[in-house]
Amino acid sequence: MADISQITVPVNVNGTISTQTLNIKDATARERIAELGNALYWAGVTSTAITDGGTTNPVIINGTSTTVKTGGMVQYSGEEFVWNGTAWQSVGKNNFGALAFKSSASSSYTPAGTVSTPTASLSGGGTTKVNSITAVGTLPVFSVSGEALVYTPGTLPTKGADTTVVNNVGTIQVSKPTFTGTSTTITVS
């Protein structure tokens, strides 16, 4: 590629956009600008037979003879090729053409596999036995009969059977579920 010695850029002068041509004197700047011309770009789907290492250029794209520049990508028979300036190089069946015009992409992911059931265990706890009361009993009664004080004793509370209760919860250990899965395909659409 010949050295680029000038570049035309848009310039805003008091709200009016016009173009200005600048001379490029720096050799490194000229090289970098020239390299931009070699960036990959999508040229289209061709009906011209192309093979890896083939040199056919121009090719037919959308019914029109098109000369592909260095870095141009085309698709022929489901396979993509890049023009390196002298020959076609195969880059495989990647469907770059479909992706070249996408402005957004989304994906969905559904894990395939199983999750184990968590388990719980109790350690360090204790129990004790307590007695329950089934009846509270009665209080003693004092009364006067004539000049005498009469005492009638009350009844004691009645006790039920011993009951076992937890008196220390201790430590509860719950296992973390584990995932055992297989690979999943993420689709860009």
Contacts in CASP RR format, 6 or more apart in sequence:
PFRMAT RR
TARGET T0000
AUTHOR 0000-0000-0000
METHOD contacts of the structure
MODEL  1
MADISQITVPVNVNGTISTQTLNIKDATARERIAELGNALYWAGVTSTAI
TDGGTTNPVIINGTSTTVKTGGMVQYSGEEFVWNGTAWQSVGKNNFGALA
FKSSASSSYTPAGTVSTPTASLSGGGTTKVNSITAVGTLPVFSVSGEALV
YTPGTLPTKGADTTVVNNVGTIQVSKPTFTGTSTTITVS
1 34 0 8 1.000
1 37 0 8 1.000
1 38 0 8 1.000
1 70 0 8 1.000
3 27 0 8 1.000
3 30 0 8 1.000
3 34 0 8 1.000
4 24 0 8 1.000
4 30 0 8 1.000
4 33 0 8 1.000
4 34 0 8 1.000
5 23 0 8 1.000
5 24 0 8 1.000
5 30 0 8 1.000
6 21 0 8 1.000
6 22 0 8 1.000
6 23 0 8 1.000
6 24 0 8 1.000
7 21 0 8 1.000
7 22 0 8 1.000
7 24 0 8 1.000
7 33 0 8 1.000
8 19 0 8 1.000
8 20 0 8 1.000
8 21 0 8 1.000
8 22 0 8 1.000
9 19 0 8 1.000
9 20 0 8 1.000
9 22 0 8 1.000
10 17 0 8 1.000
10 18 0 8 1.000
10 19 0 8 1.000
11 17 0 8 1.000
11 18 0 8 1.000
11 19 0 8 1.000
11 20 0 8 1.000
24 30 0 8 1.000
24 33 0 8 1.000
37 69 0 8 1.000
37 70 0 8 1.000
37 71 0 8 1.000
38 70 0 8 1.000
38 71 0 8 1.000
39 71 0 8 1.000
40 71 0 8 1.000
40 72 0 8 1.000
40 73 0 8 1.000
40 82 0 8 1.000
41 69 0 8 1.000
41 71 0 8 1.000
41 72 0 8 1.000
41 73 0 8 1.000
42 72 0 8 1.000
42 73 0 8 1.000
42 96 0 8 1.000
42 97 0 8 1.000
42 100 0 8 1.000
42 101 0 8 1.000
43 61 0 8 1.000
43 66 0 8 1.000
43 68 0 8 1.000
43 72 0 8 1.000
43 73 0 8 1.000
43 74 0 8 1.000
43 83 0 8 1.000
44 61 0 8 1.000
44 62 0 8 1.000
44 73 0 8 1.000
44 74 0 8 1.000
44 75 0 8 1.000
44 97 0 8 1.000
45 61 0 8 1.000
45 62 0 8 1.000
45 74 0 8 1.000
45 75 0 8 1.000
45 76 0 8 1.000
45 97 0 8 1.000
46 59 0 8 1.000
46 60 0 8 1.000
46 61 0 8 1.000
46 66 0 8 1.000
46 74 0 8 1.000
46 75 0 8 1.000
46 76 0 8 1.000
47 59 0 8 1.000
47 60 0 8 1.000
47 61 0 8 1.000
47 63 0 8 1.000
47 76 0 8 1.000
48 56 0 8 1.000
48 59 0 8 1.000
48 60 0 8 1.000
48 76 0 8 1.000
49 56 0 8 1.000
49 76 0 8 1.000
49 77 0 8 1.000
50 56 0 8 1.000
50 59 0 8 1.000
50 74 0 8 1.000
50 76 0 8 1.000
50 81 0 8 1.000
50 88 0 8 1.000
51 88 0 8 1.000
52 81 0 8 1.000
52 88 0 8 1.000
52 89 0 8 1.000
52 90 0 8 1.000
53 87 0 8 1.000
53 88 0 8 1.000
53 89 0 8 1.000
53 90 0 8 1.000
54 87 0 8 1.000
54 88 0 8 1.000
55 86 0 8 1.000
55 87 0 8 1.000
55 88 0 8 1.000
56 88 0 8 1.000
57 67 0 8 1.000
57 68 0 8 1.000
57 83 0 8 1.000
57 88 0 8 1.000
58 65 0 8 1.000
58 66 0 8 1.000
58 67 0 8 1.000
58 68 0 8 1.000
59 65 0 8 1.000
59 66 0 8 1.000
59 68 0 8 1.000
59 74 0 8 1.000
60 66 0 8 1.000
61 74 0 8 1.000
68 74 0 8 1.000
68 83 0 8 1.000
69 83 0 8 1.000
69 85 0 8 1.000
70 83 0 8 1.000
70 84 0 8 1.000
70 85 0 8 1.000
71 82 0 8 1.000
71 83 0 8 1.000
71 84 0 8 1.000
71 85 0 8 1.000
72 82 0 8 1.000
72 83 0 8 1.000
73 80 0 8 1.000
73 81 0 8 1.000
73 82 0 8 1.000
73 83 0 8 1.000
73 91 0 8 1.000
73 96 0 8 1.000
73 97 0 8 1.000
73 100 0 8 1.000
74 80 0 8 1.000
74 81 0 8 1.000
74 83 0 8 1.000
75 81 0 8 1.000
75 96 0 8 1.000
75 97 0 8 1.000
78 93 0 8 1.000
78 95 0 8 1.000
79 90 0 8 1.000
79 92 0 8 1.000
79 93 0 8 1.000
80 90 0 8 1.000
80 91 0 8 1.000
80 92 0 8 1.000
80 93 0 8 1.000
80 94 0 8 1.000
80 95 0 8 1.000
80 96 0 8 1.000
80 97 0 8 1.000
81 88 0 8 1.000
81 89 0 8 1.000
81 90 0 8 1.000
81 91 0 8 1.000
82 88 0 8 1.000
82 89 0 8 1.000
82 91 0 8 1.000
83 89 0 8 1.000
99 188 0 8 1.000
105 188 0 8 1.000
105 189 0 8 1.000
106 188 0 8 1.000
106 189 0 8 1.000
107 186 0 8 1.000
107 187 0 8 1.000
107 188 0 8 1.000
108 186 0 8 1.000
108 187 0 8 1.000
109 184 0 8 1.000
109 186 0 8 1.000
110 184 0 8 1.000
111 179 0 8 1.000
111 181 0 8 1.000
111 184 0 8 1.000
112 181 0 8 1.000
112 182 0 8 1.000
112 183 0 8 1.000
112 184 0 8 1.000
113 179 0 8 1.000
113 180 0 8 1.000
113 181 0 8 1.000
113 182 0 8 1.000
114 179 0 8 1.000
114 180 0 8 1.000
114 181 0 8 1.000
115 177 0 8 1.000
115 178 0 8 1.000
115 179 0 8 1.000
115 180 0 8 1.000
116 175 0 8 1.000
116 177 0 8 1.000
116 178 0 8 1.000
116 179 0 8 1.000
116 180 0 8 1.000
117 177 0 8 1.000
118 174 0 8 1.000
118 175 0 8 1.000
118 176 0 8 1.000
118 177 0 8 1.000
119 174 0 8 1.000
119 175 0 8 1.000
120 172 0 8 1.000
120 173 0 8 1.000
120 174 0 8 1.000
120 175 0 8 1.000
121 172 0 8 1.000
121 173 0 8 1.000
122 169 0 8 1.000
122 170 0 8 1.000
122 171 0 8 1.000
122 172 0 8 1.000
122 173 0 8 1.000
123 170 0 8 1.000
123 171 0 8 1.000
123 173 0 8 1.000
124 168 0 8 1.000
124 170 0 8 1.000
124 171 0 8 1.000
125 166 0 8 1.000
125 168 0 8 1.000
125 169 0 8 1.000
125 170 0 8 1.000
125 171 0 8 1.000
126 166 0 8 1.000
126 167 0 8 1.000
126 168 0 8 1.000
126 170 0 8 1.000
127 164 0 8 1.000
127 165 0 8 1.000
127 166 0 8 1.000
127 167 0 8 1.000
128 164 0 8 1.000
128 165 0 8 1.000
128 167 0 8 1.000
129 162 0 8 1.000
129 163 0 8 1.000
129 164 0 8 1.000
129 165 0 8 1.000
130 162 0 8 1.000
130 163 0 8 1.000
130 165 0 8 1.000
131 159 0 8 1.000
131 160 0 8 1.000
131 162 0 8 1.000
131 163 0 8 1.000
132 159 0 8 1.000
132 160 0 8 1.000
132 161 0 8 1.000
132 163 0 8 1.000
133 157 0 8 1.000
133 158 0 8 1.000
133 159 0 8 1.000
133 160 0 8 1.000
134 158 0 8 1.000
134 159 0 8 1.000
134 160 0 8 1.000
135 157 0 8 1.000
135 158 0 8 1.000
136 157 0 8 1.000
137 154 0 8 1.000
137 155 0 8 1.000
137 156 0 8 1.000
137 157 0 8 1.000
137 158 0 8 1.000
138 154 0 8 1.000
138 155 0 8 1.000
139 154 0 8 1.000
140 151 0 8 1.000
140 152 0 8 1.000
140 153 0 8 1.000
140 154 0 8 1.000
141 151 0 8 1.000
141 152 0 8 1.000
141 154 0 8 1.000
142 149 0 8 1.000
142 150 0 8 1.000
142 151 0 8 1.000
142 152 0 8 1.000
143 149 0 8 1.000
143 150 0 8 1.000
143 152 0 8 1.000
144 150 0 8 1.000
END
